[in-house]
Structure formats: structure tokens, C-alpha cells
């Protein structure tokens, strides 16, 4: 490609910068120069209910705008932050999905006790409706309390005593060098992850063929299939920002693509579960099939019953 410095748009949080620097290092290995375009999004500035800002899109709109306005050549996102009920903005495309990292959630306890060992009423900091629903289902003795902010901010709130326990993504804790603080890694049945967990997505303009071709060299084929299956399921469900939807794709020992999806009520009292297999060549077909199965079970009623 022509010699030029590639501008990478990213949120300005420590975790987001780590992700962008990971992409920059990969591009440097291909001989490309890079610079970071740091963006503070509405979601970063707002500490209230995300639904008041239109949900998860609050974390990505300004970053995408930098790409669309030609202030950047590449945008780097946590895939879980990208809304799945609507397509990505016209003019953009996913150039690469980096190799998937750990998809588990972890608990960090101030006392070092496991969740099951904590006394009734222990406060757990999280603003994730997905986590709250599953905490209420599997650990009803604990008390979820809202806690927003990037993972470093939330770790500081834990240290200051605002909450007794923090729930955070294992991959995110590794990215900010805080994985040593993990008390307990939660299994996938107890805490099913969000769609796109552990995946760093790289976007570019669809007419910038040089950047697309270069960035595509970072793409991991297995991760792309998993991302496409999970996002197709999320699109089929048409959930909103307060919908406790979870799921993850993988590959079994025979090479088949697998997808496990769940939908919960806000209080965790009811949940739906769907687990199916498909051919790796058609990940979106598997995603829509699992989404349709959840809808047949009553997911639409559960999703629509939650205010947003």
C-alpha cells in the first residue's frame, strides 16, 4: 500500500488504548506506521443509565464518526460494545477480528472469599443487566448495585469500599494488567458472556481498499465465524440495551460450529436456553437459527417486558 501513517480511532480508556496499541503493533509488523486518534465518547462521559443515551451505541458512535469523517483510517472496538440489533454504519466494514481472548467473567472480592461463601447482602458492583440477571439466578443472597465506568475506575471504587465485590471480564483485566486481582473465574453456565466477549474488532471504510487489504492480514478466521454467528443471533432477537441476552460460539472436536444462546428476565427468575450446531461455512445461518429458536420459546415477550 502507499506509504502513509494509519490513524487509529479508539476510545481513550486504558483498556481501549491497550487494544488500539495491540492493533498498532500488528500493523507495525507489516511495515505500517500508525498514530492513535483518541476519542472520548458519550458513554465514557455519562455515568447514569446507558438507556438514556441510546444504549451501547453510546460507546462507539463518536469513534465511527472519526472514521466516516476521514479523521481516522481504522477504528478499534470491543465487539461486545457494538449494537447487534442494527447494522454497522453504511460505508464501514469489519476488516479484521483479532484472535479471541478469554470469554469468562471474573469476581474480585475485597475479602478474597468466593461468591458462594459471601454473607447475605454482600454488594456486587455491576451495571450489566446480563450479569445482574445471572447473579440473581445463581447467587440470590448477593445484592447487585449499579457501578459504571471503565474497569480501572470500577477497581478504584472497589478499593474505596463503594462495593464489596466487582464483576469484570477476564480479558479486560488482562488488558489492563489487573488479572492478578481475580478471586474467582466464573464458569460459563453460572455467568454466560455477552455477545462478542473477548473479541477486538477492527473497522475501516469499505472504499479504502489499501487499508482493508492490509488490516485483513490480522483477521482470525475462527474468531470471525464466531463473531458472525453470535451477532446474527443478537440481530434476530432485536434486543435493546436493557435486554439480558448472553451467548457464545465455538468449534467442537469434529470441526462443527456451535452456538449457545440465553435470554433472561431482568430478575433472573426465568430464562431461555438454546444450543445448536452448524457448518462453519454458514455462521450467520446458525446464528439466525438459534435466535429463531429462542423466539419460539418466548424471547420476544421477555425482551419486550423489560422497560428501555
Buried (B, 14 or more C-beta within 10 A) or exposed (E): BEEEEBBBBBBBBBBBBBBBBBBBEBBEEEEBEBEBBBBEBBBBEEEEBBBEBBBBBBBBBBBBBBBBEEEBBBBBBBBBBBBBBEEBBEEBEBBBBBEBBBBBBBBBBBEEBEBEEBEEEBBBBBBBBBBBBBBBBBBEEBBBBEBBBBBBBBBEBBEEEBBBBBBBBBBBBBBBEBBEBBBBEBEBEBBBBBBBBBBBBBBBBBEBEEBBEBBEEBBBEBBBBBBBBBBBBBBBBBBBBBBBBBBBBBBEEEEBBBBBBBBBBBEBEBBBBBEBEBEBEBBBBBBBBBBBBBBEBEBBEBBEEBEB
